[in-house]
Amino acid sequence: MSLKSLSTRLAVMICSLAMIAIFGGALVGAQDVQTGDHTFADIYNRISPSVVAISVEKAGPVSSGVVPGSNSPLPQDTQPQRGLGSGFVMSKDGYIITNAHVVEGETQMEVDFNDGTLARARVIGTDPDSDIAVIQVQDVPAEKLIPVNFADSDNLYIGQEVLAIGSPFGELWTLTSGIISGRDRVIQGLTNYSIGGVIQTDAAINPGNSGGPLLDMNGNVVGMNSQIASASGSGSGVGFAIPSNLIQRAAKDLIDKGFVEYSYLGISGGDVTLNVIEALKMPNDTRGVVVGDVSAGGPADRAQLHAAQSDSSSPDATLTSADVITAINDHALRGMADLISYLASDTKPGDKVTLTVLRDGKDEMKIEVTLTPRPHATQS
């Protein structure tokens, strides 16, 4: 074989290998996408039998607002009002978890399963503080009740892929996907207490998704879809889900006792800000909870935590003294959301906790506090 012929054959082989690499890469990419599609489908097919649509009838009268362009209220509608939410099966006993606001004020409730089964249900207990409720279906065979599995919500990370299943706008068993956009958010419950440790997601959530599960890519429940931040009342890419660890704790109490009893520290306050750091001359990376006020006779008061003091004579009421809680039981706190979440998920009334407190930006101390039951809340 001549040198020229050999060179020509080598050139053809190199081009062929290059084409194989190009198209082979495209094929691999296509297979990867297909695998991802299958993952979504597999999770949906496996978990959707555990997800229910909850149709609720509520007693009237209900006013729907004000006549546009006037101050006259619309006539009250005395007909029963109907609402739709979602839920998911917790146990073979027929217990189903949903939002408290889904079943609030119900007079009749119907649960729709993915296989077409319809059942009546009764409320076992509601916790307005965390917007969690447990209901129980009646006359449903155990083989049709497929409980979900829960993941540890403390292990979630921003950017983690998640799926939501629910009934937005009445479109039953809708699957949406997204990521975890944020952790440890704080949202308002149905009372004057806040819910901490909340998950933020951009998975599409709309009215009707409330009470449905937020799932990781193993099909485990990491949260319960509950609220959206929206000026229009529909999905804006900012949805909030109650974390699975709080769901499990509250659901157990609701089943066992019919109510949830939370720990109470007896302070109000906020996150450490740059103004606080400058006023107390603390390091710029100081994080924690500034104790703004201490409830008289409460656990924090008995443990002698100090409320913040300011110089009222200065134009901006400069902070002169404050206790900053930087950790609870050696669990570092970035702010009030962390404290609310820890108290709700990891403690119960009667527990003794150790607070790491930075007093006036100088003296670090350990203060032991015995927690008491949270005072009765008022509906918001």
C-alpha atoms as a printed R data frame, in Angstrom:
    type eleno elety resid chain resno       x      y      z
1   ATOM     1    CA   MET     A     1   0.000  0.000  0.000
2   ATOM     2    CA   SER     A     2   1.333  3.391 -0.943
3   ATOM     3    CA   LEU     A     3   1.927  6.109  1.611
4   ATOM     4    CA   LYS     A     4  -0.753  8.239 -0.091
5   ATOM     5    CA   SER     A     5  -3.378  5.472  0.142
6   ATOM     6    CA   LEU     A     6  -2.548  4.869  3.777
7   ATOM     7    CA   SER     A     7  -2.934  8.574  4.558
8   ATOM     8    CA   THR     A     8  -6.309  8.667  2.795
9   ATOM     9    CA   ARG     A     9  -7.588  5.647  4.765
10  ATOM    10    CA   LEU     A    10  -6.396  7.152  8.046
11  ATOM    11    CA   ALA     A    11  -8.170 10.420  7.237
12  ATOM    12    CA   VAL     A    12 -11.426  8.558  6.518
13  ATOM    13    CA   MET     A    13 -11.108  6.602  9.786
14  ATOM    14    CA   ILE     A    14 -10.470  9.780 11.799
15  ATOM    15    CA   CYS     A    15 -13.524 11.465 10.242
16  ATOM    16    CA   SER     A    16 -15.636  8.392 10.973
17  ATOM    17    CA   LEU     A    17 -14.500  8.326 14.589
18  ATOM    18    CA   ALA     A    18 -15.274 12.022 14.904
19  ATOM    19    CA   MET     A    19 -18.799 11.491 13.519
20  ATOM    20    CA   ILE     A    20 -19.340  8.573 15.923
21  ATOM    21    CA   ALA     A    21 -18.197 10.759 18.816
22  ATOM    22    CA   ILE     A    22 -20.531 13.567 17.757
23  ATOM    23    CA   PHE     A    23 -23.611 11.437 17.156
24  ATOM    24    CA   GLY     A    24 -22.739  9.105 20.009
25  ATOM    25    CA   GLY     A    25 -22.674 12.134 22.317
26  ATOM    26    CA   ALA     A    26 -26.020 13.277 20.984
27  ATOM    27    CA   LEU     A    27 -27.462  9.816 21.571
28  ATOM    28    CA   VAL     A    28 -26.120  9.734 25.114
29  ATOM    29    CA   GLY     A    29 -27.643 13.148 25.748
30  ATOM    30    CA   ALA     A    30 -30.981 11.975 24.385
31  ATOM    31    CA   GLN     A    31 -30.853  8.906 26.596
32  ATOM    32    CA   ASP     A    32 -30.067 11.104 29.610
33  ATOM    33    CA   VAL     A    33 -33.109 13.302 28.940
34  ATOM    34    CA   GLN     A    34 -35.252 10.231 28.434
35  ATOM    35    CA   THR     A    35 -34.017  8.802 31.718
36  ATOM    36    CA   GLY     A    36 -34.959 12.062 33.448
37  ATOM    37    CA   ASP     A    37 -38.425 11.909 31.899
38  ATOM    38    CA   HIS     A    38 -38.801  8.353 33.075
39  ATOM    39    CA   THR     A    39 -37.753  9.378 36.595
40  ATOM    40    CA   PHE     A    40 -40.547 11.955 36.745
41  ATOM    41    CA   ALA     A    41 -43.042  9.469 35.324
42  ATOM    42    CA   ASP     A    42 -41.930  6.679 37.647
43  ATOM    43    CA   ILE     A    43 -42.288  8.891 40.725
44  ATOM    44    CA   TYR     A    44 -45.683 10.133 39.577
45  ATOM    45    CA   ASN     A    45 -46.986  6.618 38.874
46  ATOM    46    CA   ARG     A    46 -45.702  5.382 42.229
47  ATOM    47    CA   ILE     A    47 -46.864  8.292 44.412
48  ATOM    48    CA   SER     A    48 -50.092  9.519 42.776
49  ATOM    49    CA   PRO     A    49 -52.131  6.654 44.345
50  ATOM    50    CA   SER     A    50 -51.130  8.141 47.735
51  ATOM    51    CA   VAL     A    51 -52.331 11.646 46.792
52  ATOM    52    CA   VAL     A    52 -56.002 12.596 47.173
53  ATOM    53    CA   ALA     A    53 -58.267 15.437 46.142
54  ATOM    54    CA   ILE     A    54 -60.349 16.798 49.022
55  ATOM    55    CA   SER     A    55 -63.690 18.424 48.264
56  ATOM    56    CA   VAL     A    56 -65.082 20.369 51.199
57  ATOM    57    CA   GLU     A    57 -68.485 21.905 51.780
58  ATOM    58    CA   LYS     A    58 -68.568 24.851 54.156
59  ATOM    59    CA   ALA     A    59 -71.571 26.604 55.626
60  ATOM    60    CA   GLY     A    60 -72.637 30.084 54.432
61  ATOM    61    CA   PRO     A    61 -73.207 32.918 54.616
62  ATOM    62    CA   VAL     A    62 -70.107 34.110 52.837
63  ATOM    63    CA   SER     A    63 -69.721 37.570 51.345
64  ATOM    64    CA   SER     A    64 -67.585 37.748 48.210
65  ATOM    65    CA   GLY     A    65 -66.500 41.369 48.621
66  ATOM    66    CA   VAL     A    66 -67.685 44.786 47.534
67  ATOM    67    CA   VAL     A    67 -69.549 45.800 44.407
68  ATOM    68    CA   PRO     A    68 -66.928 47.382 42.085
69  ATOM    69    CA   GLY     A    69 -67.122 51.171 42.018
70  ATOM    70    CA   SER     A    70 -69.162 51.509 45.211
71  ATOM    71    CA   ASN     A    71 -68.968 51.012 48.942
72  ATOM    72    CA   SER     A    72 -71.940 48.654 48.995
73  ATOM    73    CA   PRO     A    73 -71.180 45.103 50.045
74  ATOM    74    CA   LEU     A    74 -72.232 42.280 47.792
75  ATOM    75    CA   PRO     A    75 -75.243 40.331 49.041
76  ATOM    76    CA   GLN     A    76 -74.218 37.511 51.326
77  ATOM    77    CA   ASP     A    77 -74.413 34.112 49.698
78  ATOM    78    CA   THR     A    78 -76.275 31.834 52.079
79  ATOM    79    CA   GLN     A    79 -75.664 28.777 49.914
80  ATOM    80    CA   PRO     A    80 -73.041 26.255 51.096
81  ATOM    81    CA   GLN     A    81 -69.583 27.065 49.793
82  ATOM    82    CA   ARG     A    82 -67.367 24.424 48.189
83  ATOM    83    CA   GLY     A    83 -63.605 24.284 48.203
84  ATOM    84    CA   LEU     A    84 -60.982 21.933 46.810
85  ATOM    85    CA   GLY     A    85 -57.599 20.995 48.204
86  ATOM    86    CA   SER     A    86 -55.166 18.113 48.222
87  ATOM    87    CA   GLY     A    87 -53.779 15.651 50.751
88  ATOM    88    CA   PHE     A    88 -51.713 12.499 51.055
89  ATOM    89    CA   VAL     A    89 -52.084  9.179 52.838
90  ATOM    90    CA   MET     A    90 -50.113  8.808 56.052
91  ATOM    91    CA   SER     A    91 -51.098  5.308 57.200
92  ATOM    92    CA   LYS     A    92 -53.122  2.185 56.485
93  ATOM    93    CA   ASP     A    93 -55.517  3.371 59.207
94  ATOM    94    CA   GLY     A    94 -56.882  5.885 56.707
95  ATOM    95    CA   TYR     A    95 -55.165  8.947 58.156
96  ATOM    96    CA   ILE     A    96 -54.568 11.664 55.567
97  ATOM    97    CA   ILE     A    97 -52.553 14.853 55.985
98  ATOM    98    CA   THR     A    98 -53.681 18.168 54.534
99  ATOM    99    CA   ASN     A    99 -53.713 21.875 55.383
100 ATOM   100    CA   ALA     A   100 -55.865 23.134 58.227
101 ATOM   101    CA   HIS     A   101 -57.150 25.919 55.970
102 ATOM   102    CA   VAL     A   102 -58.439 23.317 53.494
103 ATOM   103    CA   VAL     A   103 -60.814 21.755 56.044
104 ATOM   104    CA   GLU     A   104 -61.448 24.795 58.254
105 ATOM   105    CA   GLY     A   105 -65.197 25.236 58.832
106 ATOM   106    CA   GLU     A   106 -66.132 22.080 56.910
107 ATOM   107    CA   THR     A   107 -69.621 20.647 57.214
108 ATOM   108    CA   GLN     A   108 -69.104 17.809 54.762
109 ATOM   109    CA   MET     A   109 -66.000 16.339 53.184
110 ATOM   110    CA   GLU     A   110 -65.369 13.991 50.243
111 ATOM   111    CA   VAL     A   111 -62.044 12.399 49.361
112 ATOM   112    CA   ASP     A   112 -61.233 11.338 45.808
113 ATOM   113    CA   PHE     A   113 -58.533  8.711 45.184
114 ATOM   114    CA   ASN     A   114 -56.543  8.369 41.974
115 ATOM   115    CA   ASP     A   115 -58.145  4.995 41.141
116 ATOM   116    CA   GLY     A   116 -61.643  6.493 41.244
117 ATOM   117    CA   THR     A   117 -62.507  5.525 44.826
118 ATOM   118    CA   LEU     A   118 -64.655  8.101 46.641
119 ATOM   119    CA   ALA     A   119 -64.989  8.242 50.407
120 ATOM   120    CA   ARG     A   120 -66.350 10.349 53.236
121 ATOM   121    CA   ALA     A   121 -63.887 11.674 55.793
122 ATOM   122    CA   ARG     A   122 -63.890 13.234 59.241
123 ATOM   123    CA   VAL     A   123 -61.471 15.673 60.821
124 ATOM   124    CA   ILE     A   124 -59.246 14.076 63.475
125 ATOM   125    CA   GLY     A   125 -57.549 17.315 64.469
126 ATOM   126    CA   THR     A   126 -56.315 20.642 63.164
127 ATOM   127    CA   ASP     A   127 -53.355 22.768 64.191
128 ATOM   128    CA   PRO     A   128 -53.945 26.366 63.056
129 ATOM   129    CA   ASP     A   129 -50.497 27.420 64.318
130 ATOM   130    CA   SER     A   130 -48.757 25.263 61.684
131 ATOM   131    CA   ASP     A   131 -51.690 25.018 59.213
132 ATOM   132    CA   ILE     A   132 -51.633 21.214 59.470
133 ATOM   133    CA   ALA     A   133 -54.661 18.920 59.706
134 ATOM   134    CA   VAL     A   134 -55.250 15.182 59.877
135 ATOM   135    CA   ILE     A   135 -58.437 13.668 58.478
136 ATOM   136    CA   GLN     A   136 -59.515 10.028 58.308
137 ATOM   137    CA   VAL     A   137 -61.383  8.369 55.454
138 ATOM   138    CA   GLN     A   138 -64.188  5.934 56.136
139 ATOM   139    CA   ASP     A   139 -64.914  2.554 54.538
140 ATOM   140    CA   VAL     A   140 -61.786  2.411 52.355
141 ATOM   141    CA   PRO     A   141 -60.079 -1.015 52.135
142 ATOM   142    CA   ALA     A   142 -56.520 -1.070 53.508
143 ATOM   143    CA   GLU     A   143 -55.115 -2.214 50.168
144 ATOM   144    CA   LYS     A   144 -56.240  1.065 48.598
145 ATOM   145    CA   LEU     A   145 -54.415  3.099 51.254
146 ATOM   146    CA   ILE     A   146 -50.789  3.517 50.196
147 ATOM   147    CA   PRO     A   147 -48.829  5.579 52.755
148 ATOM   148    CA   VAL     A   148 -46.092  7.950 51.646
149 ATOM   149    CA   ASN     A   149 -42.540  7.849 52.954
150 ATOM   150    CA   PHE     A   150 -41.003 10.931 54.552
151 ATOM   151    CA   ALA     A   151 -37.512 12.367 54.065
152 ATOM   152    CA   ASP     A   152 -35.607 14.364 56.676
153 ATOM   153    CA   SER     A   153 -36.312 17.990 55.780
154 ATOM   154    CA   ASP     A   154 -33.215 19.102 57.695
155 ATOM   155    CA   ASN     A   155 -31.093 17.552 54.922
156 ATOM   156    CA   LEU     A   156 -32.575 19.562 52.048
157 ATOM   157    CA   TYR     A   157 -30.370 21.881 50.014
158 ATOM   158    CA   ILE     A   158 -30.956 24.827 47.687
159 ATOM   159    CA   GLY     A   159 -31.018 23.716 44.063
160 ATOM   160    CA   GLN     A   160 -32.339 20.243 44.923
161 ATOM   161    CA   GLU     A   161 -34.899 19.040 42.390
162 ATOM   162    CA   VAL     A   162 -38.441 18.514 43.678
163 ATOM   163    CA   LEU     A   163 -41.887 17.564 42.360
164 ATOM   164    CA   ALA     A   164 -45.370 18.616 43.476
165 ATOM   165    CA   ILE     A   165 -48.621 16.717 42.988
166 ATOM   166    CA   GLY     A   166 -52.002 18.308 43.616
167 ATOM   167    CA   SER     A   167 -55.200 19.681 42.099
168 ATOM   168    CA   PRO     A   168 -54.525 23.276 40.987
169 ATOM   169    CA   PHE     A   169 -57.718 25.018 39.853
170 ATOM   170    CA   GLY     A   170 -59.490 21.664 40.105
171 ATOM   171    CA   GLU     A   171 -57.173 19.921 37.637
172 ATOM   172    CA   LEU     A   172 -56.787 16.670 39.579
173 ATOM   173    CA   TRP     A   173 -53.414 14.945 40.070
174 ATOM   174    CA   THR     A   174 -51.340 17.549 38.295
175 ATOM   175    CA   LEU     A   175 -47.559 17.058 38.383
176 ATOM   176    CA   THR     A   176 -45.232 20.074 38.432
177 ATOM   177    CA   SER     A   177 -41.476 20.240 38.875
178 ATOM   178    CA   GLY     A   178 -38.915 22.694 40.172
179 ATOM   179    CA   ILE     A   179 -36.162 23.119 42.702
180 ATOM   180    CA   ILE     A   180 -35.804 24.122 46.315
181 ATOM   181    CA   SER     A   181 -35.294 27.868 46.013
182 ATOM   182    CA   GLY     A   182 -34.773 28.622 49.703
183 ATOM   183    CA   ARG     A   183 -34.790 27.115 53.172
184 ATOM   184    CA   ASP     A   184 -35.772 28.259 56.644
185 ATOM   185    CA   ARG     A   185 -38.331 30.773 55.464
186 ATOM   186    CA   VAL     A   186 -40.990 32.082 57.860
187 ATOM   187    CA   ILE     A   187 -44.663 32.298 56.875
188 ATOM   188    CA   GLN     A   188 -47.755 33.203 58.862
189 ATOM   189    CA   GLY     A   189 -49.925 30.401 60.193
190 ATOM   190    CA   LEU     A   190 -53.674 30.767 60.713
191 ATOM   191    CA   THR     A   191 -52.994 32.382 64.109
192 ATOM   192    CA   ASN     A   192 -50.695 35.111 65.388
193 ATOM   193    CA   TYR     A   193 -47.833 32.583 65.498
194 ATOM   194    CA   SER     A   194 -45.411 32.101 62.605
195 ATOM   195    CA   ILE     A   195 -44.311 28.844 60.967
196 ATOM   196    CA   GLY     A   196 -40.525 28.454 60.775
197 ATOM   197    CA   GLY     A   197 -38.206 26.228 58.763
198 ATOM   198    CA   VAL     A   198 -40.461 26.579 55.700
199 ATOM   199    CA   ILE     A   199 -39.300 25.397 52.261
200 ATOM   200    CA   GLN     A   200 -39.427 27.794 49.297
201 ATOM   201    CA   THR     A   201 -39.855 26.237 45.851
202 ATOM   202    CA   ASP     A   202 -40.401 27.376 42.271
203 ATOM   203    CA   ALA     A   203 -42.417 24.257 41.411
204 ATOM   204    CA   ALA     A   204 -45.744 25.629 40.150
205 ATOM   205    CA   ILE     A   205 -48.204 25.832 43.069
206 ATOM   206    CA   ASN     A   206 -51.690 27.283 42.708
207 ATOM   207    CA   PRO     A   207 -55.022 27.229 44.564
208 ATOM   208    CA   GLY     A   208 -55.951 23.547 44.890
209 ATOM   209    CA   ASN     A   209 -52.352 22.449 45.496
210 ATOM   210    CA   SER     A   210 -52.759 23.213 49.206
211 ATOM   211    CA   GLY     A   211 -52.190 20.086 51.275
212 ATOM   212    CA   GLY     A   212 -50.439 18.168 48.510
213 ATOM   213    CA   PRO     A   213 -46.939 16.706 48.831
214 ATOM   214    CA   LEU     A   214 -43.620 18.189 47.779
215 ATOM   215    CA   LEU     A   215 -41.389 15.249 46.816
216 ATOM   216    CA   ASP     A   216 -37.687 14.611 46.414
217 ATOM   217    CA   MET     A   217 -36.363 12.589 43.478
218 ATOM   218    CA   ASN     A   218 -36.725  9.374 45.465
219 ATOM   219    CA   GLY     A   219 -40.458 10.023 45.802
220 ATOM   220    CA   ASN     A   220 -40.216 10.826 49.504
221 ATOM   221    CA   VAL     A   221 -42.263 13.663 51.027
222 ATOM   222    CA   VAL     A   222 -40.083 16.611 52.032
223 ATOM   223    CA   GLY     A   223 -42.923 19.080 52.607
224 ATOM   224    CA   MET     A   224 -46.592 19.978 52.207
225 ATOM   225    CA   ASN     A   225 -47.459 22.722 49.720
226 ATOM   226    CA   SER     A   226 -49.313 25.443 51.614
227 ATOM   227    CA   GLN     A   227 -48.921 29.021 50.401
228 ATOM   228    CA   ILE     A   228 -47.829 31.148 47.470
229 ATOM   229    CA   ALA     A   229 -46.472 34.669 47.317
230 ATOM   230    CA   SER     A   230 -48.472 36.342 44.574
231 ATOM   231    CA   ALA     A   231 -50.159 39.655 43.863
232 ATOM   232    CA   SER     A   232 -52.642 37.920 41.557
233 ATOM   233    CA   GLY     A   233 -53.453 34.903 43.744
234 ATOM   234    CA   SER     A   234 -51.906 32.401 41.337
235 ATOM   235    CA   GLY     A   235 -48.450 30.890 40.940
236 ATOM   236    CA   SER     A   236 -45.535 33.298 40.660
237 ATOM   237    CA   GLY     A   237 -42.664 30.864 41.144
238 ATOM   238    CA   VAL     A   238 -42.560 31.556 44.891
239 ATOM   239    CA   GLY     A   239 -44.320 28.750 46.734
240 ATOM   240    CA   PHE     A   240 -43.967 27.614 50.329
241 ATOM   241    CA   ALA     A   241 -44.142 24.134 51.811
242 ATOM   242    CA   ILE     A   242 -44.306 23.117 55.469
243 ATOM   243    CA   PRO     A   243 -41.289 20.877 56.228
244 ATOM   244    CA   SER     A   244 -41.746 17.124 56.641
245 ATOM   245    CA   ASN     A   245 -40.212 17.010 60.117
246 ATOM   246    CA   LEU     A   246 -42.810 19.446 61.450
247 ATOM   247    CA   ILE     A   247 -45.601 17.602 59.603
248 ATOM   248    CA   GLN     A   248 -44.717 14.286 61.245
249 ATOM   249    CA   ARG     A   249 -44.433 15.792 64.717
250 ATOM   250    CA   ALA     A   250 -47.758 17.679 64.433
251 ATOM   251    CA   ALA     A   251 -49.624 14.770 62.810
252 ATOM   252    CA   LYS     A   252 -48.603 12.377 65.586
253 ATOM   253    CA   ASP     A   253 -49.883 14.786 68.245
254 ATOM   254    CA   LEU     A   254 -53.132 15.374 66.380
255 ATOM   255    CA   ILE     A   255 -53.781 11.626 66.145
256 ATOM   256    CA   ASP     A   256 -52.723 10.880 69.722
257 ATOM   257    CA   LYS     A   257 -54.198 13.927 71.481
258 ATOM   258    CA   GLY     A   258 -56.265 15.908 69.001
259 ATOM   259    CA   PHE     A   259 -54.084 18.988 69.390
260 ATOM   260    CA   VAL     A   260 -50.443 20.059 69.153
261 ATOM   261    CA   GLU     A   261 -48.622 21.571 72.112
262 ATOM   262    CA   TYR     A   262 -45.624 23.712 71.218
263 ATOM   263    CA   SER     A   263 -42.787 24.982 73.343
264 ATOM   264    CA   TYR     A   264 -42.753 28.614 74.426
265 ATOM   265    CA   LEU     A   265 -39.653 30.679 75.121
266 ATOM   266    CA   GLY     A   266 -41.371 33.986 75.818
267 ATOM   267    CA   ILE     A   267 -39.453 36.482 73.706
268 ATOM   268    CA   SER     A   268 -40.024 38.658 70.683
269 ATOM   269    CA   GLY     A   269 -37.179 39.910 68.563
270 ATOM   270    CA   GLY     A   270 -35.524 39.811 65.180
271 ATOM   271    CA   ASP     A   271 -32.431 38.934 63.227
272 ATOM   272    CA   VAL     A   272 -29.043 40.534 63.804
273 ATOM   273    CA   THR     A   273 -28.613 43.464 61.407
274 ATOM   274    CA   LEU     A   274 -25.666 45.638 60.508
275 ATOM   275    CA   ASN     A   275 -27.067 48.401 62.725
276 ATOM   276    CA   VAL     A   276 -27.099 45.982 65.674
277 ATOM   277    CA   ILE     A   277 -23.554 44.837 64.905
278 ATOM   278    CA   GLU     A   278 -22.308 48.427 64.769
279 ATOM   279    CA   ALA     A   279 -24.184 49.516 67.894
280 ATOM   280    CA   LEU     A   280 -22.886 46.607 70.004
281 ATOM   281    CA   LYS     A   281 -19.458 46.541 68.299
282 ATOM   282    CA   MET     A   282 -19.757 42.862 67.379
283 ATOM   283    CA   PRO     A   283 -17.850 41.018 64.617
284 ATOM   284    CA   ASN     A   284 -19.435 41.490 61.188
285 ATOM   285    CA   ASP     A   285 -20.184 37.772 60.845
286 ATOM   286    CA   THR     A   286 -22.273 37.625 64.043
287 ATOM   287    CA   ARG     A   287 -25.605 35.904 63.432
288 ATOM   288    CA   GLY     A   288 -28.475 35.131 65.776
289 ATOM   289    CA   VAL     A   289 -31.648 36.496 67.366
290 ATOM   290    CA   VAL     A   290 -31.788 39.901 69.047
291 ATOM   291    CA   VAL     A   291 -34.056 39.667 72.098
292 ATOM   292    CA   GLY     A   292 -36.320 42.672 71.611
293 ATOM   293    CA   ASP     A   293 -38.792 42.022 74.395
294 ATOM   294    CA   VAL     A   294 -39.212 39.471 77.192
295 ATOM   295    CA   SER     A   295 -42.696 38.348 78.274
296 ATOM   296    CA   ALA     A   296 -43.193 38.983 81.989
297 ATOM   297    CA   GLY     A   297 -43.206 35.739 83.973
298 ATOM   298    CA   GLY     A   298 -42.325 33.642 80.918
299 ATOM   299    CA   PRO     A   299 -39.475 31.125 80.591
300 ATOM   300    CA   ALA     A   300 -36.970 33.670 79.252
301 ATOM   301    CA   ASP     A   301 -37.889 36.148 81.989
302 ATOM   302    CA   ARG     A   302 -37.367 33.520 84.702
303 ATOM   303    CA   ALA     A   303 -33.999 32.649 83.152
304 ATOM   304    CA   GLN     A   304 -33.115 36.367 83.314
305 ATOM   305    CA   LEU     A   305 -32.712 37.108 79.643
306 ATOM   306    CA   HIS     A   306 -32.544 40.847 79.009
307 ATOM   307    CA   ALA     A   307 -34.750 42.835 76.665
308 ATOM   308    CA   ALA     A   308 -33.036 45.253 74.280
309 ATOM   309    CA   GLN     A   309 -32.506 48.815 75.486
310 ATOM   310    CA   SER     A   310 -32.118 51.912 73.323
311 ATOM   311    CA   ASP     A   311 -31.063 55.489 73.847
312 ATOM   312    CA   SER     A   312 -34.389 57.246 73.348
313 ATOM   313    CA   SER     A   313 -32.662 60.627 73.314
314 ATOM   314    CA   SER     A   314 -30.755 59.848 70.118
315 ATOM   315    CA   PRO     A   315 -32.453 60.641 66.777
316 ATOM   316    CA   ASP     A   316 -32.405 56.989 65.647
317 ATOM   317    CA   ALA     A   317 -32.894 55.417 69.097
318 ATOM   318    CA   THR     A   318 -29.481 53.760 69.014
319 ATOM   319    CA   LEU     A   319 -29.330 50.322 70.614
320 ATOM   320    CA   THR     A   320 -27.313 50.428 73.814
321 ATOM   321    CA   SER     A   321 -27.847 46.973 75.310
322 ATOM   322    CA   ALA     A   322 -29.156 43.632 74.062
323 ATOM   323    CA   ASP     A   323 -28.990 39.876 74.464
324 ATOM   324    CA   VAL     A   324 -28.230 38.086 71.202
325 ATOM   325    CA   ILE     A   325 -29.048 34.349 71.120
326 ATOM   326    CA   THR     A   326 -26.480 32.751 68.824
327 ATOM   327    CA   ALA     A   327 -27.300 29.069 69.472
328 ATOM   328    CA   ILE     A   328 -29.790 26.738 71.155
329 ATOM   329    CA   ASN     A   329 -28.454 23.417 72.448
330 ATOM   330    CA   ASP     A   330 -25.284 24.202 70.450
331 ATOM   331    CA   HIS     A   331 -27.379 24.442 67.268
332 ATOM   332    CA   ALA     A   332 -26.201 27.671 65.601
333 ATOM   333    CA   LEU     A   333 -28.918 30.204 64.792
334 ATOM   334    CA   ARG     A   334 -28.789 32.418 61.734
335 ATOM   335    CA   GLY     A   335 -31.913 34.268 62.803
336 ATOM   336    CA   MET     A   336 -35.434 34.087 64.181
337 ATOM   337    CA   ALA     A   337 -36.571 31.567 61.537
338 ATOM   338    CA   ASP     A   338 -34.042 29.038 62.843
339 ATOM   339    CA   LEU     A   339 -35.178 29.546 66.432
340 ATOM   340    CA   ILE     A   340 -38.884 29.162 65.568
341 ATOM   341    CA   SER     A   341 -38.158 26.020 63.555
342 ATOM   342    CA   TYR     A   342 -36.011 24.417 66.264
343 ATOM   343    CA   LEU     A   343 -38.519 25.086 69.037
344 ATOM   344    CA   ALA     A   344 -41.388 23.671 66.948
345 ATOM   345    CA   SER     A   345 -39.674 20.559 65.579
346 ATOM   346    CA   ASP     A   346 -37.058 19.617 68.186
347 ATOM   347    CA   THR     A   347 -38.507 20.520 71.579
348 ATOM   348    CA   LYS     A   348 -41.622 20.033 73.665
349 ATOM   349    CA   PRO     A   349 -42.990 21.835 76.729
350 ATOM   350    CA   GLY     A   350 -41.051 20.960 79.864
351 ATOM   351    CA   ASP     A   351 -37.749 20.522 78.019
352 ATOM   352    CA   LYS     A   352 -34.693 22.320 79.299
353 ATOM   353    CA   VAL     A   353 -32.660 24.016 76.594
354 ATOM   354    CA   THR     A   354 -29.326 25.790 76.766
355 ATOM   355    CA   LEU     A   355 -29.083 29.131 75.021
356 ATOM   356    CA   THR     A   356 -25.760 30.601 73.964
357 ATOM   357    CA   VAL     A   357 -26.175 34.320 74.573
358 ATOM   358    CA   LEU     A   358 -23.918 37.219 73.649
359 ATOM   359    CA   ARG     A   359 -24.743 39.999 76.131
360 ATOM   360    CA   ASP     A   360 -24.136 43.550 74.942
361 ATOM   361    CA   GLY     A   361 -21.793 42.232 72.261
362 ATOM   362    CA   LYS     A   362 -19.091 41.308 74.768
363 ATOM   363    CA   ASP     A   363 -19.894 38.571 77.262
364 ATOM   364    CA   GLU     A   364 -20.822 35.099 75.961
365 ATOM   365    CA   MET     A   365 -22.758 32.975 78.428
366 ATOM   366    CA   LYS     A   366 -24.776 29.768 78.602
367 ATOM   367    CA   ILE     A   367 -28.299 30.199 79.967
368 ATOM   368    CA   GLU     A   368 -30.559 27.245 80.769
369 ATOM   369    CA   VAL     A   369 -34.265 27.772 80.127
370 ATOM   370    CA   THR     A   370 -37.182 25.467 80.963
371 ATOM   371    CA   LEU     A   371 -39.745 25.737 78.176
372 ATOM   372    CA   THR     A   372 -43.475 25.955 78.891
373 ATOM   373    CA   PRO     A   373 -46.533 25.348 76.675
374 ATOM   374    CA   ARG     A   374 -47.241 28.054 74.134
375 ATOM   375    CA   PRO     A   375 -50.074 30.375 75.239
376 ATOM   376    CA   HIS     A   376 -53.375 30.079 73.438
377 ATOM   377    CA   ALA     A   377 -53.148 31.727 70.037
378 ATOM   378    CA   THR     A   378 -55.605 34.099 68.427
379 ATOM   379    CA   GLN     A   379 -56.835 33.525 64.885
380 ATOM   380    CA   SER     A   380 -55.213 35.843 62.364
